[in-house]
């Protein structure tokens, strides 16, 4: 059900909060990627980069999964 002009219903608020969470997750991933690529972890660098790639792909798959029908 659509909300009336100049008002928000519960579904609108939930949708806005989901959008905020997706945006914040993307910003955090972007920041952490730039931090990790600029940091020298010595011999552990390949392991950390592989782990970070796994985390980013998990987040991408979780957020971008197939939409569910109601």
CHARMM-style PDB file with segment names, atoms N, HN, CA, C and O in Angstrom:
ATOM      1  N   UNK     1       0.847  -1.179   0.000  1.00  0.00      PROA
ATOM      2  CA  UNK     1       0.000   0.000   0.000  1.00  0.00      PROA
ATOM      3  C   UNK     1       0.891   1.240   0.000  1.00  0.00      PROA
ATOM      4  O   UNK     1       1.820   1.354   0.799  1.00  0.00      PROA
ATOM      5  N   UNK     2       0.597   2.145  -0.889  1.00  0.00      PROA
ATOM      6  HN  UNK     2      -0.158   2.052  -1.539  1.00  0.00      PROA
ATOM      7  CA  UNK     2       1.389   3.366  -0.974  1.00  0.00      PROA
ATOM      8  C   UNK     2       1.023   4.319   0.161  1.00  0.00      PROA
ATOM      9  O   UNK     2      -0.121   4.371   0.612  1.00  0.00      PROA
ATOM     10  N   UNK     3       2.026   5.066   0.606  1.00  0.00      PROA
ATOM     11  HN  UNK     3       2.955   5.023   0.239  1.00  0.00      PROA
ATOM     12  CA  UNK     3       1.751   6.058   1.645  1.00  0.00      PROA
ATOM     13  C   UNK     3       1.193   7.321   1.014  1.00  0.00      PROA
ATOM     14  O   UNK     3       1.398   7.589  -0.170  1.00  0.00      PROA
ATOM     15  N   UNK     4       0.494   8.080   1.818  1.00  0.00      PROA
ATOM     16  HN  UNK     4       0.328   7.863   2.779  1.00  0.00      PROA
ATOM     17  CA  UNK     4      -0.096   9.330   1.348  1.00  0.00      PROA
ATOM     18  C   UNK     4       0.991  10.386   1.223  1.00  0.00      PROA
ATOM     19  O   UNK     4       2.083  10.245   1.773  1.00  0.00      PROA
ATOM     20  N   UNK     5       0.677  11.431   0.500  1.00  0.00      PROA
ATOM     21  HN  UNK     5      -0.210  11.546   0.053  1.00  0.00      PROA
ATOM     22  CA  UNK     5       1.630  12.514   0.316  1.00  0.00      PROA
ATOM     23  C   UNK     5       1.986  13.132   1.668  1.00  0.00      PROA
ATOM     24  O   UNK     5       1.115  13.352   2.510  1.00  0.00      PROA
ATOM     25  N   UNK     6       3.268  13.407   1.864  1.00  0.00      PROA
ATOM     26  HN  UNK     6       3.976  13.229   1.180  1.00  0.00      PROA
ATOM     27  CA  UNK     6       3.824  13.999   3.076  1.00  0.00      PROA
ATOM     28  C   UNK     6       3.672  13.100   4.303  1.00  0.00      PROA
ATOM     29  O   UNK     6       3.584  13.595   5.427  1.00  0.00      PROA
ATOM     30  N   UNK     7       3.641  11.800   4.098  1.00  0.00      PROA
ATOM     31  HN  UNK     7       3.713  11.397   3.186  1.00  0.00      PROA
ATOM     32  CA  UNK     7       3.607  10.855   5.211  1.00  0.00      PROA
ATOM     33  C   UNK     7       4.330   9.580   4.781  1.00  0.00      PROA
ATOM     34  O   UNK     7       4.490   9.319   3.589  1.00  0.00      PROA
ATOM     35  N   UNK     8       4.755   8.807   5.742  1.00  0.00      PROA
ATOM     36  HN  UNK     8       4.625   9.019   6.711  1.00  0.00      PROA
ATOM     37  CA  UNK     8       5.439   7.551   5.482  1.00  0.00      PROA
ATOM     38  C   UNK     8       4.759   6.451   6.269  1.00  0.00      PROA
ATOM     39  O   UNK     8       4.395   6.638   7.430  1.00  0.00      PROA
ATOM     40  N   UNK     9       4.590   5.303   5.632  1.00  0.00      PROA
ATOM     41  HN  UNK     9       4.886   5.151   4.689  1.00  0.00      PROA
ATOM     42  CA  UNK     9       4.058   4.168   6.370  1.00  0.00      PROA
ATOM     43  C   UNK     9       5.206   3.255   6.793  1.00  0.00      PROA
ATOM     44  O   UNK     9       6.371   3.522   6.498  1.00  0.00      PROA
ATOM     45  N   UNK    10       4.861   2.189   7.479  1.00  0.00      PROA
ATOM     46  HN  UNK    10       3.914   1.972   7.719  1.00  0.00      PROA
ATOM     47  CA  UNK    10       5.876   1.273   8.011  1.00  0.00      PROA
ATOM     48  C   UNK    10       6.718   0.649   6.890  1.00  0.00      PROA
ATOM     49  O   UNK    10       7.932   0.505   7.032  1.00  0.00      PROA
ATOM     50  N   UNK    11       6.075   0.282   5.786  1.00  0.00      PROA
ATOM     51  HN  UNK    11       5.089   0.399   5.671  1.00  0.00      PROA
ATOM     52  CA  UNK    11       6.802  -0.329   4.663  1.00  0.00      PROA
ATOM     53  C   UNK    11       7.818   0.650   4.076  1.00  0.00      PROA
ATOM     54  O   UNK    11       8.925   0.252   3.710  1.00  0.00      PROA
ATOM     55  N   UNK    12       7.447   1.927   3.985  1.00  0.00      PROA
ATOM     56  HN  UNK    12       6.549   2.250   4.282  1.00  0.00      PROA
ATOM     57  CA  UNK    12       8.379   2.938   3.472  1.00  0.00      PROA
ATOM     58  C   UNK    12       9.581   3.087   4.399  1.00  0.00      PROA
ATOM     59  O   UNK    12      10.719   3.165   3.936  1.00  0.00      PROA
ATOM     60  N   UNK    13       9.333   3.126   5.691  1.00  0.00      PROA
ATOM     61  HN  UNK    13       8.409   3.062   6.067  1.00  0.00      PROA
ATOM     62  CA  UNK    13      10.427   3.274   6.654  1.00  0.00      PROA
ATOM     63  C   UNK    13      11.379   2.081   6.600  1.00  0.00      PROA
ATOM     64  O   UNK    13      12.597   2.251   6.650  1.00  0.00      PROA
ATOM     65  N   UNK    14      10.827   0.885   6.497  1.00  0.00      PROA
ATOM     66  HN  UNK    14       9.838   0.746   6.456  1.00  0.00      PROA
ATOM     67  CA  UNK    14      11.669  -0.314   6.405  1.00  0.00      PROA
ATOM     68  C   UNK    14      12.499  -0.278   5.128  1.00  0.00      PROA
ATOM     69  O   UNK    14      13.682  -0.617   5.145  1.00  0.00      PROA
ATOM     70  N   UNK    15      11.886   0.131   4.025  1.00  0.00      PROA
ATOM     71  HN  UNK    15      10.924   0.407   4.011  1.00  0.00      PROA
ATOM     72  CA  UNK    15      12.610   0.235   2.757  1.00  0.00      PROA
ATOM     73  C   UNK    15      13.736   1.258   2.845  1.00  0.00      PROA
ATOM     74  O   UNK    15      14.829   1.023   2.330  1.00  0.00      PROA
ATOM     75  N   UNK    16      13.481   2.382   3.488  1.00  0.00      PROA
ATOM     76  HN  UNK    16      12.593   2.573   3.906  1.00  0.00      PROA
ATOM     77  CA  UNK    16      14.505   3.412   3.641  1.00  0.00      PROA
ATOM     78  C   UNK    16      15.647   2.923   4.520  1.00  0.00      PROA
ATOM     79  O   UNK    16      16.811   3.201   4.230  1.00  0.00      PROA
ATOM     80  N   UNK    17      15.332   2.197   5.595  1.00  0.00      PROA
ATOM     81  HN  UNK    17      14.387   1.971   5.831  1.00  0.00      PROA
ATOM     82  CA  UNK    17      16.376   1.675   6.472  1.00  0.00      PROA
ATOM     83  C   UNK    17      17.224   0.621   5.757  1.00  0.00      PROA
ATOM     84  O   UNK    17      18.437   0.560   5.959  1.00  0.00      PROA
ATOM     85  N   UNK    18      16.595  -0.204   4.928  1.00  0.00      PROA
ATOM     86  HN  UNK    18      15.610  -0.155   4.764  1.00  0.00      PROA
ATOM     87  CA  UNK    18      17.362  -1.185   4.146  1.00  0.00      PROA
ATOM     88  C   UNK    18      18.309  -0.474   3.191  1.00  0.00      PROA
ATOM     89  O   UNK    18      19.465  -0.872   3.048  1.00  0.00      PROA
ATOM     90  N   UNK    19      17.825   0.574   2.540  1.00  0.00      PROA
ATOM     91  HN  UNK    19      16.885   0.897   2.657  1.00  0.00      PROA
ATOM     92  CA  UNK    19      18.674   1.349   1.640  1.00  0.00      PROA
ATOM     93  C   UNK    19      19.843   1.981   2.368  1.00  0.00      PROA
ATOM     94  O   UNK    19      20.963   2.004   1.858  1.00  0.00      PROA
ATOM     95  N   UNK    20      19.580   2.496   3.567  1.00  0.00      PROA
ATOM     96  HN  UNK    20      18.671   2.477   3.982  1.00  0.00      PROA
ATOM     97  CA  UNK    20      20.647   3.081   4.381  1.00  0.00      PROA
ATOM     98  C   UNK    20      21.679   2.028   4.759  1.00  0.00      PROA
ATOM     99  O   UNK    20      22.881   2.289   4.712  1.00  0.00      PROA
ATOM    100  N   UNK    21      21.218   0.842   5.132  1.00  0.00      PROA
ATOM    101  HN  UNK    21      20.241   0.630   5.171  1.00  0.00      PROA
ATOM    102  CA  UNK    21      22.136  -0.231   5.498  1.00  0.00      PROA
ATOM    103  C   UNK    21      23.001  -0.645   4.310  1.00  0.00      PROA
ATOM    104  O   UNK    21      24.201  -0.870   4.469  1.00  0.00      PROA
ATOM    105  N   UNK    22      22.409  -0.746   3.131  1.00  0.00      PROA
ATOM    106  HN  UNK    22      21.434  -0.563   3.002  1.00  0.00      PROA
ATOM    107  CA  UNK    22      23.166  -1.096   1.927  1.00  0.00      PROA
ATOM    108  C   UNK    22      24.212  -0.027   1.625  1.00  0.00      PROA
ATOM    109  O   UNK    22      25.356  -0.346   1.301  1.00  0.00      PROA
ATOM    110  N   UNK    23      23.818   1.237   1.734  1.00  0.00      PROA
ATOM    111  HN  UNK    23      22.889   1.495   1.997  1.00  0.00      PROA
ATOM    112  CA  UNK    23      24.745   2.343   1.472  1.00  0.00      PROA
ATOM    113  C   UNK    23      25.897   2.342   2.469  1.00  0.00      PROA
ATOM    114  O   UNK    23      27.052   2.518   2.082  1.00  0.00      PROA
ATOM    115  N   UNK    24      25.593   2.145   3.747  1.00  0.00      PROA
ATOM    116  HN  UNK    24      24.654   2.003   4.061  1.00  0.00      PROA
ATOM    117  CA  UNK    24      26.637   2.133   4.774  1.00  0.00      PROA
ATOM    118  C   UNK    24      27.582   0.943   4.586  1.00  0.00      PROA
ATOM    119  O   UNK    24      28.787   1.064   4.801  1.00  0.00      PROA
ATOM    120  N   UNK    25      27.037  -0.193   4.187  1.00  0.00      PROA
ATOM    121  HN  UNK    25      26.058  -0.292   4.012  1.00  0.00      PROA
ATOM    122  CA  UNK    25      27.875  -1.370   3.943  1.00  0.00      PROA
ATOM    123  C   UNK    25      28.821  -1.122   2.781  1.00  0.00      PROA
ATOM    124  O   UNK    25      29.999  -1.474   2.849  1.00  0.00      PROA
ATOM    125  N   UNK    26      28.312  -0.516   1.711  1.00  0.00      PROA
ATOM    126  HN  UNK    26      27.355  -0.231   1.655  1.00  0.00      PROA
ATOM    127  CA  UNK    26      29.152  -0.186   0.566  1.00  0.00      PROA
ATOM    128  C   UNK    26      30.242   0.797   0.920  1.00  0.00      PROA
ATOM    129  O   UNK    26      31.379   0.654   0.471  1.00  0.00      PROA
ATOM    130  N   UNK    27      29.906   1.803   1.727  1.00  0.00      PROA
ATOM    131  HN  UNK    27      28.982   1.919   2.091  1.00  0.00      PROA
ATOM    132  CA  UNK    27      30.902   2.788   2.147  1.00  0.00      PROA
ATOM    133  C   UNK    27      31.976   2.126   3.018  1.00  0.00      PROA
ATOM    134  O   UNK    27      33.163   2.417   2.871  1.00  0.00      PROA
ATOM    135  N   UNK    28      31.557   1.242   3.917  1.00  0.00      PROA
ATOM    136  HN  UNK    28      30.593   1.006   4.036  1.00  0.00      PROA
ATOM    137  CA  UNK    28      32.517   0.552   4.778  1.00  0.00      PROA
ATOM    138  C   UNK    28      33.441  -0.344   3.956  1.00  0.00      PROA
ATOM    139  O   UNK    28      34.647  -0.384   4.202  1.00  0.00      PROA
ATOM    140  N   UNK    29      32.884  -1.059   2.987  1.00  0.00      PROA
ATOM    141  HN  UNK    29      31.904  -1.026   2.787  1.00  0.00      PROA
ATOM    142  CA  UNK    29      33.711  -1.912   2.125  1.00  0.00      PROA
ATOM    143  C   UNK    29      34.704  -1.084   1.317  1.00  0.00      PROA
ATOM    144  O   UNK    29      35.857  -1.480   1.147  1.00  0.00      PROA
ATOM    145  N   UNK    30      34.255   0.063   0.822  1.00  0.00      PROA
ATOM    146  HN  UNK    30      33.318   0.385   0.961  1.00  0.00      PROA
ATOM    147  CA  UNK    30      35.146   0.940   0.057  1.00  0.00      PROA
ATOM    148  C   UNK    30      36.286   1.447   0.927  1.00  0.00      PROA
ATOM    149  O   UNK    30      37.443   1.424   0.506  1.00  0.00      PROA
ATOM    150  N   UNK    31      35.972   1.905   2.139  1.00  0.00      PROA
ATOM    151  HN  UNK    31      35.032   1.924   2.480  1.00  0.00      PROA
ATOM    152  CA  UNK    31      37.003   2.407   3.044  1.00  0.00      PROA
ATOM    153  C   UNK    31      37.985   1.300   3.409  1.00  0.00      PROA
ATOM    154  O   UNK    31      39.199   1.495   3.352  1.00  0.00      PROA
ATOM    155  N   UNK    32      37.458   0.142   3.783  1.00  0.00      PROA
ATOM    156  HN  UNK    32      36.472  -0.017   3.830  1.00  0.00      PROA
ATOM    157  CA  UNK    32      38.341  -0.948   4.195  1.00  0.00      PROA
ATOM    158  C   UNK    32      39.208  -1.444   3.039  1.00  0.00      PROA
ATOM    159  O   UNK    32      40.353  -1.842   3.250  1.00  0.00      PROA
ATOM    160  N   UNK    33      38.672  -1.421   1.829  1.00  0.00      PROA
ATOM    161  HN  UNK    33      37.741  -1.098   1.658  1.00  0.00      PROA
ATOM    162  CA  UNK    33      39.474  -1.824   0.674  1.00  0.00      PROA
ATOM    163  C   UNK    33      40.661  -0.891   0.483  1.00  0.00      PROA
ATOM    164  O   UNK    33      41.781  -1.344   0.250  1.00  0.00      PROA
ATOM    165  N   UNK    34      40.415   0.423   0.583  1.00  0.00      PROA
ATOM    166  HN  UNK    34      39.505   0.791   0.772  1.00  0.00      PROA
ATOM    167  CA  UNK    34      41.535   1.359   0.413  1.00  0.00      PROA
ATOM    168  C   UNK    34      42.530   1.231   1.560  1.00  0.00      PROA
ATOM    169  O   UNK    34      43.733   1.386   1.348  1.00  0.00      PROA
ATOM    170  N   UNK    35      42.056   0.955   2.761  1.00  0.00      PROA
ATOM    171  HN  UNK    35      41.079   0.829   2.934  1.00  0.00      PROA
ATOM    172  CA  UNK    35      42.959   0.757   3.900  1.00  0.00      PROA
ATOM    173  C   UNK    35      43.802  -0.501   3.703  1.00  0.00      PROA
ATOM    174  O   UNK    35      45.019  -0.481   3.886  1.00  0.00      PROA
ATOM    175  N   UNK    36      43.140  -1.594   3.329  1.00  0.00      PROA
ATOM    176  HN  UNK    36      42.151  -1.610   3.181  1.00  0.00      PROA
ATOM    177  CA  UNK    36      43.858  -2.864   3.190  1.00  0.00      PROA
ATOM    178  C   UNK    36      44.873  -2.836   2.055  1.00  0.00      PROA
ATOM    179  O   UNK    36      45.947  -3.426   2.177  1.00  0.00      PROA
ATOM    180  N   UNK    37      44.557  -2.167   0.962  1.00  0.00      PROA
ATOM    181  HN  UNK    37      43.685  -1.688   0.863  1.00  0.00      PROA
ATOM    182  CA  UNK    37      45.503  -2.132  -0.155  1.00  0.00      PROA
ATOM    183  C   UNK    37      46.689  -1.212   0.126  1.00  0.00      PROA
ATOM    184  O   UNK    37      47.727  -1.331  -0.525  1.00  0.00      PROA
ATOM    185  N   UNK    38      46.552  -0.309   1.074  1.00  0.00      PROA
ATOM    186  HN  UNK    38      45.709  -0.212   1.603  1.00  0.00      PROA
ATOM    187  CA  UNK    38      47.648   0.607   1.398  1.00  0.00      PROA
ATOM    188  C   UNK    38      48.486   0.115   2.578  1.00  0.00      PROA
ATOM    189  O   UNK    38      49.486   0.743   2.926  1.00  0.00      PROA
ATOM    190  N   UNK    39      48.094  -0.985   3.188  1.00  0.00      PROA
ATOM    191  HN  UNK    39      47.282  -1.494   2.905  1.00  0.00      PROA
ATOM    192  CA  UNK    39      48.778  -1.493   4.366  1.00  0.00      PROA
ATOM    193  C   UNK    39      49.639  -2.700   3.994  1.00  0.00      PROA
ATOM    194  O   UNK    39      49.219  -3.561   3.221  1.00  0.00      PROA
ATOM    195  N   UNK    40      50.842  -2.748   4.552  1.00  0.00      PROA
ATOM    196  HN  UNK    40      51.183  -2.049   5.180  1.00  0.00      PROA
ATOM    197  CA  UNK    40      51.730  -3.881   4.310  1.00  0.00      PROA
ATOM    198  C   UNK    40      51.592  -4.872   5.458  1.00  0.00      PROA
ATOM    199  O   UNK    40      51.936  -4.565   6.599  1.00  0.00      PROA
ATOM    200  N   UNK    41      51.092  -6.048   5.153  1.00  0.00      PROA
ATOM    201  HN  UNK    41      50.813  -6.297   4.226  1.00  0.00      PROA
ATOM    202  CA  UNK    41      50.928  -7.094   6.165  1.00  0.00      PROA
ATOM    203  C   UNK    41      52.038  -8.139   6.082  1.00  0.00      PROA
ATOM    204  O   UNK    41      51.952  -9.202   6.696  1.00  0.00      PROA
ATOM    205  N   UNK    42      53.059  -7.828   5.330  1.00  0.00      PROA
ATOM    206  HN  UNK    42      53.128  -6.965   4.831  1.00  0.00      PROA
ATOM    207  CA  UNK    42      54.189  -8.741   5.209  1.00  0.00      PROA
ATOM    208  C   UNK    42      53.794 -10.018   4.489  1.00  0.00      PROA
ATOM    209  O   UNK    42      53.137  -9.982   3.448  1.00  0.00      PROA
ATOM    210  N   UNK    43      54.201 -11.139   5.050  1.00  0.00      PROA
ATOM    211  HN  UNK    43      54.735 -11.168   5.895  1.00  0.00      PROA
ATOM    212  CA  UNK    43      53.923 -12.423   4.411  1.00  0.00      PROA
ATOM    213  C   UNK    43      52.447 -12.790   4.456  1.00  0.00      PROA
ATOM    214  O   UNK    43      52.014 -13.690   3.738  1.00  0.00      PROA
ATOM    215  N   UNK    44      51.666 -12.103   5.293  1.00  0.00      PROA
ATOM    216  HN  UNK    44      52.018 -11.372   5.877  1.00  0.00      PROA
ATOM    217  CA  UNK    44      50.238 -12.397   5.413  1.00  0.00      PROA
ATOM    218  C   UNK    44      49.378 -11.619   4.406  1.00  0.00      PROA
ATOM    219  O   UNK    44      48.162 -11.808   4.362  1.00  0.00      PROA
ATOM    220  N   UNK    45      49.987 -10.761   3.612  1.00  0.00      PROA
ATOM    221  HN  UNK    45      50.975 -10.608   3.648  1.00  0.00      PROA
ATOM    222  CA  UNK    45      49.235  -9.948   2.646  1.00  0.00      PROA
ATOM    223  C   UNK    45      48.385 -10.799   1.703  1.00  0.00      PROA
ATOM    224  O   UNK    45      47.208 -10.481   1.535  1.00  0.00      PROA
ATOM    225  N   UNK    46      48.903 -11.860   1.076  1.00  0.00      PROA
ATOM    226  HN  UNK    46      49.860 -12.118   1.212  1.00  0.00      PROA
ATOM    227  CA  UNK    46      48.052 -12.652   0.177  1.00  0.00      PROA
ATOM    228  C   UNK    46      46.853 -13.284   0.887  1.00  0.00      PROA
ATOM    229  O   UNK    46      45.762 -13.358   0.323  1.00  0.00      PROA
ATOM    230  N   UNK    47      47.057 -13.732   2.108  1.00  0.00      PROA
ATOM    231  HN  UNK    47      47.944 -13.672   2.567  1.00  0.00      PROA
ATOM    232  CA  UNK    47      45.972 -14.354   2.868  1.00  0.00      PROA
ATOM    233  C   UNK    47      44.907 -13.312   3.208  1.00  0.00      PROA
ATOM    234  O   UNK    47      43.712 -13.581   3.084  1.00  0.00      PROA
ATOM    235  N   UNK    48      45.333 -12.135   3.632  1.00  0.00      PROA
ATOM    236  HN  UNK    48      46.304 -11.917   3.733  1.00  0.00      PROA
ATOM    237  CA  UNK    48      44.397 -11.076   4.000  1.00  0.00      PROA
ATOM    238  C   UNK    48      43.631 -10.596   2.775  1.00  0.00      PROA
ATOM    239  O   UNK    48      42.422 -10.377   2.853  1.00  0.00      PROA
ATOM    240  N   UNK    49      44.309 -10.428   1.651  1.00  0.00      PROA
ATOM    241  HN  UNK    49      45.291 -10.606   1.588  1.00  0.00      PROA
ATOM    242  CA  UNK    49      43.624  -9.981   0.427  1.00  0.00      PROA
ATOM    243  C   UNK    49      42.629 -11.030  -0.066  1.00  0.00      PROA
ATOM    244  O   UNK    49      41.539 -10.686  -0.522  1.00  0.00      PROA
ATOM    245  N   UNK    50      42.999 -12.300   0.023  1.00  0.00      PROA
ATOM    246  HN  UNK    50      43.884 -12.579   0.393  1.00  0.00      PROA
ATOM    247  CA  UNK    50      42.078 -13.366  -0.369  1.00  0.00      PROA
ATOM    248  C   UNK    50      40.865 -13.386   0.548  1.00  0.00      PROA
ATOM    249  O   UNK    50      39.733 -13.534   0.087  1.00  0.00      PROA
ATOM    250  N   UNK    51      41.100 -13.237   1.840  1.00  0.00      PROA
ATOM    251  HN  UNK    51      42.019 -13.117   2.215  1.00  0.00      PROA
ATOM    252  CA  UNK    51      39.993 -13.193   2.800  1.00  0.00      PROA
ATOM    253  C   UNK    51      39.087 -11.999   2.562  1.00  0.00      PROA
ATOM    254  O   UNK    51      37.865 -12.112   2.656  1.00  0.00      PROA
ATOM    255  N   UNK    52      39.687 -10.846   2.252  1.00  0.00      PROA
ATOM    256  HN  UNK    52      40.680 -10.754   2.176  1.00  0.00      PROA
ATOM    257  CA  UNK    52      38.880  -9.647   1.999  1.00  0.00      PROA
ATOM    258  C   UNK    52      38.047  -9.810   0.730  1.00  0.00      PROA
ATOM    259  O   UNK    52      36.890  -9.390   0.694  1.00  0.00      PROA
ATOM    260  N   UNK    53      38.616 -10.410  -0.300  1.00  0.00      PROA
ATOM    261  HN  UNK    53      39.555 -10.751  -0.270  1.00  0.00      PROA
ATOM    262  CA  UNK    53      37.860 -10.666  -1.525  1.00  0.00      PROA
ATOM    263  C   UNK    53      36.669 -11.581  -1.241  1.00  0.00      PROA
ATOM    264  O   UNK    53      35.588 -11.387  -1.798  1.00  0.00      PROA
ATOM    265  N   UNK    54      36.865 -12.565  -0.384  1.00  0.00      PROA
ATOM    266  HN  UNK    54      37.742 -12.722   0.068  1.00  0.00      PROA
ATOM    267  CA  UNK    54      35.780 -13.458   0.010  1.00  0.00      PROA
ATOM    268  C   UNK    54      34.681 -12.688   0.740  1.00  0.00      PROA
ATOM    269  O   UNK    54      33.497 -12.877   0.459  1.00  0.00      PROA
ATOM    270  N   UNK    55      35.067 -11.828   1.670  1.00  0.00      PROA
ATOM    271  HN  UNK    55      36.029 -11.674   1.898  1.00  0.00      PROA
ATOM    272  CA  UNK    55      34.089 -11.037   2.425  1.00  0.00      PROA
ATOM    273  C   UNK    55      33.285 -10.130   1.487  1.00  0.00      PROA
ATOM    274  O   UNK    55      32.060 -10.063   1.581  1.00  0.00      PROA
ATOM    275  N   UNK    56      33.973  -9.442   0.593  1.00  0.00      PROA
ATOM    276  HN  UNK    56      34.969  -9.497   0.516  1.00  0.00      PROA
ATOM    277  CA  UNK    56      33.285  -8.533  -0.331  1.00  0.00      PROA
ATOM    278  C   UNK    56      32.318  -9.309  -1.217  1.00  0.00      PROA
ATOM    279  O   UNK    56      31.204  -8.845  -1.456  1.00  0.00      PROA
ATOM    280  N   UNK    57      32.717 -10.479  -1.710  1.00  0.00      PROA
ATOM    281  HN  UNK    57      33.623 -10.856  -1.516  1.00  0.00      PROA
ATOM    282  CA  UNK    57      31.823 -11.282  -2.541  1.00  0.00      PROA
ATOM    283  C   UNK    57      30.628 -11.803  -1.753  1.00  0.00      PROA
ATOM    284  O   UNK    57      29.521 -11.870  -2.288  1.00  0.00      PROA
ATOM    285  N   UNK    58      30.832 -12.169  -0.500  1.00  0.00      PROA
ATOM    286  HN  UNK    58      31.732 -12.115  -0.066  1.00  0.00      PROA
ATOM    287  CA  UNK    58      29.717 -12.610   0.341  1.00  0.00      PROA
ATOM    288  C   UNK    58      28.712 -11.479   0.551  1.00  0.00      PROA
ATOM    289  O   UNK    58      27.503 -11.690   0.458  1.00  0.00      PROA
ATOM    290  N   UNK    59      29.216 -10.288   0.831  1.00  0.00      PROA
ATOM    291  HN  UNK    59      30.199 -10.117   0.905  1.00  0.00      PROA
ATOM    292  CA  UNK    59      28.334  -9.132   1.017  1.00  0.00      PROA
ATOM    293  C   UNK    59      27.582  -8.829  -0.268  1.00  0.00      PROA
ATOM    294  O   UNK    59      26.380  -8.566  -0.239  1.00  0.00      PROA
ATOM    295  N   UNK    60      28.280  -8.865  -1.393  1.00  0.00      PROA
ATOM    296  HN  UNK    60      29.257  -9.080  -1.417  1.00  0.00      PROA
ATOM    297  CA  UNK    60      27.656  -8.591  -2.694  1.00  0.00      PROA
ATOM    298  C   UNK    60      26.561  -9.607  -2.998  1.00  0.00      PROA
ATOM    299  O   UNK    60      25.478  -9.232  -3.446  1.00  0.00      PROA
ATOM    300  N   UNK    61      26.832 -10.889  -2.761  1.00  0.00      PROA
ATOM    301  HN  UNK    61      27.713 -11.193  -2.398  1.00  0.00      PROA
ATOM    302  CA  UNK    61      25.838 -11.928  -3.018  1.00  0.00      PROA
ATOM    303  C   UNK    61      24.650 -11.804  -2.065  1.00  0.00      PROA
ATOM    304  O   UNK    61      23.504 -12.007  -2.468  1.00  0.00      PROA
ATOM    305  N   UNK    62      24.922 -11.473  -0.813  1.00  0.00      PROA
ATOM    306  HN  UNK    62      25.852 -11.309  -0.487  1.00  0.00      PROA
ATOM    307  CA  UNK    62      23.848 -11.357   0.182  1.00  0.00      PROA
ATOM    308  C   UNK    62      22.925 -10.191  -0.152  1.00  0.00      PROA
ATOM    309  O   UNK    62      21.702 -10.327  -0.102  1.00  0.00      PROA
ATOM    310  N   UNK    63      23.508  -9.049  -0.493  1.00  0.00      PROA
ATOM    311  HN  UNK    63      24.501  -8.938  -0.534  1.00  0.00      PROA
ATOM    312  CA  UNK    63      22.710  -7.865  -0.796  1.00  0.00      PROA
ATOM    313  C   UNK    63      22.038  -7.995  -2.158  1.00  0.00      PROA
ATOM    314  O   UNK    63      20.875  -7.622  -2.310  1.00  0.00      PROA
ATOM    315  N   UNK    64      22.743  -8.512  -3.135  1.00  0.00      PROA
ATOM    316  HN  UNK    64      23.688  -8.816  -3.012  1.00  0.00      PROA
ATOM    317  CA  UNK    64      22.228  -8.577  -4.490  1.00  0.00      PROA
ATOM    318  C   UNK    64      21.541  -9.877  -4.834  1.00  0.00      PROA
ATOM    319  O   UNK    64      21.378 -10.193  -6.012  1.00  0.00      PROA
ATOM    320  N   UNK    65      21.133 -10.639  -3.833  1.00  0.00      PROA
ATOM    321  HN  UNK    65      21.265 -10.382  -2.875  1.00  0.00      PROA
ATOM    322  CA  UNK    65      20.483 -11.918  -4.087  1.00  0.00      PROA
ATOM    323  C   UNK    65      19.175 -11.757  -4.835  1.00  0.00      PROA
ATOM    324  O   UNK    65      18.706 -10.643  -5.070  1.00  0.00      PROA
ATOM    325  N   UNK    66      18.594 -12.886  -5.205  1.00  0.00      PROA
ATOM    326  HN  UNK    66      18.975 -13.790  -5.014  1.00  0.00      PROA
ATOM    327  CA  UNK    66      17.330 -12.880  -5.928  1.00  0.00      PROA
ATOM    328  C   UNK    66      16.226 -12.340  -5.032  1.00  0.00      PROA
ATOM    329  O   UNK    66      16.093 -12.770  -3.886  1.00  0.00      PROA
ATOM    330  N   UNK    67      15.425 -11.392  -5.546  1.00  0.00      PROA
ATOM    331  HN  UNK    67      15.533 -11.042  -6.477  1.00  0.00      PROA
ATOM    332  CA  UNK    67      14.325 -10.863  -4.739  1.00  0.00      PROA
ATOM    333  C   UNK    67      13.276 -11.937  -4.478  1.00  0.00      PROA
ATOM    334  O   UNK    67      13.010 -12.787  -5.327  1.00  0.00      PROA
ATOM    335  N   UNK    68      12.694 -11.882  -3.303  1.00  0.00      PROA
ATOM    336  HN  UNK    68      12.910 -11.192  -2.613  1.00  0.00      PROA
ATOM    337  CA  UNK    68      11.663 -12.849  -2.929  1.00  0.00      PROA
ATOM    338  C   UNK    68      10.299 -12.293  -3.257  1.00  0.00      PROA
ATOM    339  O   UNK    68      10.057 -11.091  -3.149  1.00  0.00      PROA
ATOM    340  N   UNK    69       9.411 -13.180  -3.659  1.00  0.00      PROA
ATOM    341  HN  UNK    69       9.607 -14.157  -3.747  1.00  0.00      PROA
ATOM    342  CA  UNK    69       8.053 -12.760  -3.914  1.00  0.00      PROA
ATOM    343  C   UNK    69       7.279 -12.795  -2.610  1.00  0.00      PROA
ATOM    344  O   UNK    69       7.516 -13.649  -1.756  1.00  0.00      PROA
ATOM    345  N   UNK    70       6.364 -11.872  -2.467  1.00  0.00      PROA
ATOM    346  HN  UNK    70       6.172 -11.178  -3.161  1.00  0.00      PROA
ATOM    347  CA  UNK    70       5.542 -11.821  -1.236  1.00  0.00      PROA
ATOM    348  C   UNK    70       4.435 -12.830  -1.286  1.00  0.00      PROA
ATOM    349  OT1 UNK    70       3.649 -12.931  -0.345  1.00  0.00      PROA
TER     350      UNK     70
END
